[in-house]
């Protein structure tokens, strides 16, 4: 069962528990993990990789936890095998320090999301699994948004095609009778405008008046340029007329201006017809696309932005960071990546509720946007994690100066009603090209540096280049 199918099935229940699969050949370990996780999650257990595969064939699972050392198939090999069949499942690997080399290789190949070292802390592992579930559901949610975007576009194209076909049929009937023409045009729900061969307006229908605000008396004898906005160049209109004269029809989107000055977009079809006396007439039929465009833009925005803060999400962050790296490579400059995690946010969220927590996150996003430059990017990855991409920096110290400004901005009190909160932040700083050539590598390095800064006392920042070994797992 795919993630999208699972999410649709779960939509009928509010906040369904996360489905977790635990695979370990040691009964004591399986029982310990099941005991620690079952109060919050639905836990399935398997004694080996083959048993785990059997469960995955029957049950949609959001998070898979596997021991690295198992007979027959290691955890890394198991995750490599299910990466294609269950790509949406979040994969967590339990390992000892002796296995770190194979684990790091599995991470670099994209087979696992995170690893957990033995012995683990019960609070820590619940936090990691909770974050993994949130990551899974956000990933599936983004896929749904993209599907909605495609569906909205398909509906728009279908609607335009159907209505264009209907109107073209109506236009063919206009040639038969002026009386029939007037009756049909007056009852068409979309604006219709008719001009003579010199592009002088002869008639419009009631829908034209309703949409544009211009009455028939306002436009009679004028040219359609009366409706023109500043959106199109003279070359656009010249190409329109050239196509109309050579092919007898023009179709496309055009931005016009209503009588009240409002600019709006329409899908326009202009057809050449012959009047009863053989004279050339041009019939323009408009479909108002304003609401369709707004809905399409909303879906497109949500596909690339965080719904709470309106900051770029992970998808748009990777695009912006990759673009910054390409520009820096051409210009001989550096790119900075600051991975920010709020210190002390979880107690506020737990004590005062999500409404207060959401307000704090929105305020934090506003402060970060106010600190960075216009050319930089501030993104939210989820939870209380933010990333800043610094473009066009000359020296590494510039990233450190900005990290100091961010820490200072986070220390300022956050207020909500009568409540006031003090927060700090832990920041990891990675630089291109010193710390990596790819966007994913820089984010991982900055994330590791942030963990180290948090474990070193919090309310601090740290360069990724100062880390000599991989830091321990996050204990936030």
C-alpha positions in Angstrom: 0.0 0.0 0.0 1.5 3.4 -1.0 1.8 6.4 1.3 -0.9 8.3 -0.6 -3.3 5.4 -0.2 -2.5 5.1 3.5 -3.0 8.8 4.1 -6.4 8.7 2.2 -7.4 5.7 4.4 -6.4 7.5 7.6 -8.1 10.8 6.7 -11.4 9.6 8.2 -9.8 9.5 11.7 -8.3 12.5 13.5 -4.5 12.2 14.1 -4.3 8.4 13.7 -1.4 6.7 15.5 1.8 6.3 13.6 2.5 2.7 12.2 6.0 1.6 13.3 7.8 -1.7 12.3 10.6 -2.9 14.6 13.0 -5.6 13.3 15.6 -7.2 15.6 16.7 -10.8 16.1 17.1 -10.3 19.8 13.7 -10.8 21.7 14.8 -8.6 24.5 15.5 -5.6 22.2 12.2 -6.1 20.3 10.3 -6.3 23.6 12.1 -3.2 25.0 11.3 -1.1 21.8 7.7 -2.3 21.7 7.2 -1.4 25.4 8.8 2.1 25.0 6.9 3.0 21.8 3.4 1.3 22.1 1.9 4.0 24.3 2.2 6.5 21.4 2.5 4.4 18.3 1.1 1.2 16.7 4.1 -1.2 16.8 4.6 -4.2 14.6 7.6 -6.5 15.4 9.6 -9.0 13.3 12.6 -11.2 14.3 14.4 -11.0 10.9 14.4 -9.2 7.6 12.2 -11.8 5.8 9.5 -11.5 8.5 9.8 -7.7 8.1 9.3 -7.9 4.4 6.2 -10.0 4.9 4.7 -7.4 7.2 5.4 -4.6 4.7 3.6 -6.5 2.0 0.5 -6.6 4.2 0.6 -3.4 6.2 1.3 0.2 5.4 4.1 1.3 7.7 5.4 4.9 8.2 8.6 4.2 10.1 10.8 1.1 10.0 13.4 0.5 12.8 16.0 -2.2 12.2 19.1 -3.5 13.9 22.2 -3.3 11.8 23.6 -6.7 12.8 21.1 -9.5 12.0 21.7 -13.0 10.6 21.0 -13.4 6.9 20.6 -9.8 6.0 22.0 -6.6 7.7 19.8 -3.7 8.5 21.6 -1.6 5.8 21.0 -4.4 3.2 17.3 -4.6 4.3 16.8 -0.9 3.9 18.5 -0.9 0.5 16.1 -3.7 -0.6 12.9 -1.8 0.5 14.0 1.6 -0.7 12.3 1.0 -4.1 9.3 -1.0 -2.9 8.5 1.3 0.1 10.2 4.6 -0.8 8.1 6.8 1.4 8.7 4.8 4.7 11.2 6.6 7.0 14.1 4.2 7.8 15.9 4.3 11.2 18.9 2.1 11.9 19.9 0.8 15.4 23.7 0.2 15.6 26.7 0.1 17.8 29.6 2.4 17.4 31.6 -0.4 15.7 29.1 -0.3 12.8 29.4 3.5 12.2 31.3 3.1 8.9 28.6 1.0 7.2 25.9 3.3 8.7 27.6 6.4 7.3 27.8 4.7 3.9 24.1 3.8 4.0 23.2 7.4 4.9 25.2 8.8 2.0 23.5 6.4 -0.4 20.1 7.6 0.9 19.1 4.2 2.4 18.4 5.5 5.9 17.1 8.7 7.4 18.9 8.5 10.8 20.7 6.1 13.0 20.3 5.3 16.7 23.3 4.1 18.8 23.1 1.5 21.5 22.3 1.9 24.3 19.5 4.4 23.6 17.5 6.7 25.8 13.7 5.9 25.8 12.8 9.6 25.6 15.3 10.2 22.8 14.0 7.3 20.7 10.4 8.3 21.1 11.3 11.9 20.0 13.2 10.5 16.9 10.3 8.2 15.9 7.8 11.1 16.4 9.9 13.3 14.2 10.2 10.5 11.6 6.4 10.1 11.6 6.0 13.9 11.1 8.5 13.7 8.2 6.6 10.8 6.6 3.3 12.6 6.8 4.7 15.9 5.5 6.2 14.0 2.6 2.9 12.4 1.7 1.1 15.7 2.3 3.4 17.4 -0.3 2.7 14.6 -2.7 -1.0 15.2 -2.3 -0.5 18.9 -2.9 1.3 18.2 -6.1 -1.6 15.9 -7.2 -4.1 18.6 -6.4 -2.0 21.0 -8.5 -2.1 18.7 -11.4 -5.8 18.0 -10.9 -6.5 21.7 -10.8 -4.6 22.3 -14.0 -6.4 19.4 -15.7 -9.8 20.7 -14.6 -8.9 24.1 -15.9 -7.8 22.8 -19.3 -10.9 20.6 -19.5 -13.2 23.5 -18.6 -11.6 25.7 -21.2 -11.7 23.0 -23.9 -15.4 22.3 -23.2 -16.4 25.9 -23.1 -14.4 26.7 -26.2 -16.0 23.8 -28.1 -19.4 25.0 -27.0 -18.7 28.6 -28.1 -17.2 27.6 -31.4 -20.4 25.7 -32.1 -22.4 28.7 -31.2 -20.3 30.9 -33.5 -21.0 28.6 -36.4 -24.7 29.1 -35.8 -24.2 32.9 -35.9 -23.5 32.8 -39.6 -27.1 31.4 -40.3 -29.2 34.2 -38.8 -28.7 37.6 -37.2 -31.6 36.9 -34.9 -30.3 33.6 -33.8 -26.9 35.2 -33.4 -28.3 37.9 -31.0 -30.3 35.4 -29.0 -27.3 33.1 -28.5 -24.8 35.7 -27.8 -27.0 37.5 -25.3 -27.4 34.2 -23.3 -23.8 33.1 -23.3 -22.4 33.4 -19.8 -19.0 34.5 -21.0 -18.2 38.0 -22.5 -18.5 38.2 -26.3 -17.3 41.2 -28.4 -17.8 41.7 -32.1 -15.9 44.1 -34.3 -15.8 45.1 -37.9 -12.8 44.6 -40.2 -11.3 47.8 -38.9 -11.5 46.5 -35.3 -14.3 48.9 -34.4 -16.6 47.4 -31.8 -20.1 46.7 -33.1 -21.7 44.9 -30.2 -21.2 43.2 -26.9 -23.4 40.9 -24.8 -24.6 41.4 -21.3 -21.9 39.1 -19.9 -19.3 41.5 -21.3 -20.9 44.4 -19.3 -21.1 42.3 -16.2 -17.4 41.3 -16.3 -15.8 44.5 -17.6 -18.1 47.1 -16.2 -18.4 48.8 -19.7 -21.9 49.1 -21.1 -22.6 48.6 -24.8 -22.9 52.4 -25.2 -19.4 52.9 -23.5 -17.6 50.7 -26.1 -19.6 51.1 -29.3 -17.3 52.5 -32.1 -14.2 52.1 -29.9 -11.4 49.7 -30.4 -10.7 46.7 -28.1 -7.6 48.5 -27.0 -9.9 50.3 -24.6 -9.6 47.2 -22.4 -5.8 46.9 -22.7 -3.6 46.7 -19.6 0.1 47.5 -19.4 0.8 43.8 -19.1 1.6 43.1 -22.8 4.0 44.8 -25.2 3.2 46.2 -28.6 4.9 43.2 -30.1 2.4 40.9 -28.4 -0.5 42.6 -30.1 1.3 42.7 -33.4 1.8 38.9 -33.3 -1.8 38.4 -32.3 -3.1 40.3 -35.4 -0.6 38.5 -37.6 -1.8 35.1 -36.5 -5.5 36.2 -36.7 -5.1 37.5 -40.3 -3.1 34.5 -41.5 -5.0 31.7 -39.8 -8.4 33.2 -39.1 -8.3 32.5 -35.3 -6.2 33.4 -32.3 -6.3 31.7 -28.9 -4.4 32.5 -25.7 -4.4 34.2 -22.3 -4.6 38.0 -22.2 -4.5 40.5 -19.3 -7.2 43.2 -19.6 -8.4 46.1 -17.4 -11.9 46.5 -16.1 -13.6 49.9 -16.1 -12.8 50.3 -12.4 -9.1 49.8 -13.2 -8.7 46.3 -11.9 -6.4 44.1 -14.1 -7.5 40.5 -14.6 -6.6 37.5 -16.9 -8.8 35.9 -19.5 -8.6 33.0 -21.9 -9.5 34.7 -25.2 -10.6 33.2 -28.5 -10.9 35.5 -31.6 -12.4 34.0 -34.7 -12.9 35.5 -38.2 -16.4 35.2 -39.6 -18.2 36.5 -42.6 -21.4 38.5 -42.3 -24.5 38.1 -44.4 -23.2 40.6 -46.9 -19.8 39.0 -47.0 -18.1 41.5 -44.8 -15.3 40.4 -42.4 -16.2 40.4 -38.7 -14.1 39.4 -35.7 -15.8 37.7 -32.8 -13.9 37.6 -29.4 -15.1 35.3 -26.6 -13.5 35.6 -23.2 -13.3 33.1 -20.3 -12.5 34.8 -17.0 -9.7 32.8 -15.4 -9.2 35.0 -12.3 -10.5 32.6 -9.7 -9.0 29.5 -11.5 -5.6 31.3 -11.5 -5.9 32.2 -7.8 -6.6 28.6 -6.9 -3.8 27.4 -9.1 -1.4 29.9 -7.5 -2.5 28.9 -4.0 -1.8 25.2 -4.7 1.5 26.0 -6.3 2.5 28.2 -3.3 1.6 25.4 -0.8 3.6 22.9 -2.8 6.8 24.9 -2.2 6.1 26.8 1.1 5.4 26.1 4.7 1.7 26.6 5.5 2.3 28.1 9.0 5.1 30.6 8.3 4.8 31.0 4.5 8.6 30.4 4.4 10.1 28.2 1.6 9.8 24.5 2.5 12.4 21.7 2.0 11.7 21.4 -1.7 12.1 25.1 -2.5 15.1 25.3 -0.1 17.0 22.7 -2.1 16.2 24.6 -5.3 17.4 27.9 -3.8 20.6 26.4 -2.3 21.5 24.6 -5.6 21.0 27.8 -7.5 23.2 29.7 -5.0 25.9 27.1 -5.4 25.8 27.5 -9.2 26.0 31.3 -9.0 28.9 31.1 -6.5 30.8 28.7 -8.7 30.6 31.2 -11.6 31.4 34.2 -9.5 34.1 32.8 -7.3 32.2 33.4 -4.1 31.1 31.4 -1.1 27.7 30.2 0.1 26.7 29.8 3.7 24.2 27.4 5.2 22.9 28.1 8.7 20.9 25.3 10.3 19.0 26.7 13.3 17.1 24.8 16.0 15.2 26.7 18.7 16.3 25.9 22.3 13.4 25.7 24.8 10.6 25.7 22.3 9.1 22.3 23.2 8.3 23.2 26.8 6.4 26.3 25.6 4.5 24.3 23.0 3.6 21.6 25.6 2.6 24.0 28.4 0.7 26.6 26.4 -0.6 24.6 23.5 0.0 24.7 19.7 -1.7 28.1 19.2 1.0 29.8 21.3 3.7 27.6 19.8 2.6 28.5 16.3 2.7 32.2 17.2 6.2 31.8 18.4 7.3 30.1 15.2 5.6 32.8 13.1 7.4 35.5 15.1 10.7 33.7 14.7 10.2 33.4 11.0 9.5 37.2 10.8 12.7 38.0 12.8 14.9 35.8 10.6 13.5 37.4 7.5 14.2 40.8 9.0 17.8 39.9 9.8 19.0 38.5 6.4 19.4 40.3 3.1 16.9 40.3 0.3 19.0 37.9 -1.8 19.2 35.3 1.1 16.7 32.6 1.8 15.0 31.7 5.1 13.3 28.3 5.1 11.4 26.1 7.6 12.1 22.4 7.6 9.4 21.6 10.1 9.0 21.7 13.9 11.4 24.3 15.3 14.1 23.9 12.6 15.0 26.7 10.2 17.6 27.1 7.5 19.2 30.3 6.2 21.0 30.3 2.8 23.6 33.1 2.5 24.5 34.1 -1.1 27.5 36.0 -2.3 29.6 36.1 0.8 33.3 36.8 0.5 34.6 35.6 3.9 33.6 32.8 6.2 33.5 35.3 9.0 30.4 36.9 7.4 28.4 33.8 8.1 29.6 33.9 11.7 28.5 37.5 12.1 25.1 36.7 10.8 24.8 33.7 13.2 25.6 36.2 16.1 22.8 38.5 14.8 20.3 35.6 14.7 21.2 34.5 18.2 20.7 38.1 19.4 17.4 38.3 17.6 16.2 35.0 19.2 17.0 36.2 22.7 14.5 39.0 22.4 11.3 38.1 24.4 8.5 36.4 22.5 5.1 37.6 23.6 1.6 36.1 23.2 -1.2 37.9 25.1 -0.1 38.2 28.7 2.6 35.5 28.3 6.3 36.3 27.5 8.9 33.7 26.6 12.6 33.7 26.4 14.2 31.4 23.7 17.7 30.8 22.4 19.0 28.9 19.4 21.7 26.5 18.4 23.2 27.1 14.9 25.4 24.9 12.7 27.2 26.7 9.9 28.5 25.0 6.7 30.2 26.7 3.8 30.5 26.0 0.1 32.9 24.9 -1.2 34.9 24.1 2.0 32.3 21.7 3.5 30.8 20.1 0.4 29.9 20.7 -3.3 26.2 19.6 -3.1 23.2 21.1 -1.4 22.4 17.8 0.5 25.9 17.6 1.8 26.0 21.2 3.1 22.7 20.7 4.9 23.9 17.5 6.5 27.2 19.2 7.6 25.3 22.2 9.0 22.8 19.9 10.8 25.7 18.0 12.4 27.4 21.3 13.5 24.1 22.4 15.0 23.8 19.1 17.0 27.3 19.7 18.3 26.6 23.3 19.3 23.4 22.2 21.1 25.4 19.5 23.0 28.1 22.0 23.8 25.7 24.1 25.9 23.2 25.6 23.4 22.7 29.3 22.6 25.8 29.1 20.4 26.9 28.5 16.8 29.6 26.3 15.4 31.3 25.9 12.0 31.0 22.4 10.5 34.7 22.6 9.6 35.6 22.4 13.4 34.1 19.0 13.8 36.7 16.2 13.7 34.3 13.3 14.0 30.6 12.8 13.5 28.7 14.1 16.5 26.5 11.9 18.6 22.8 11.7 17.7 20.6 14.7 18.5 19.2 14.7 22.0 16.7 17.5 21.6 
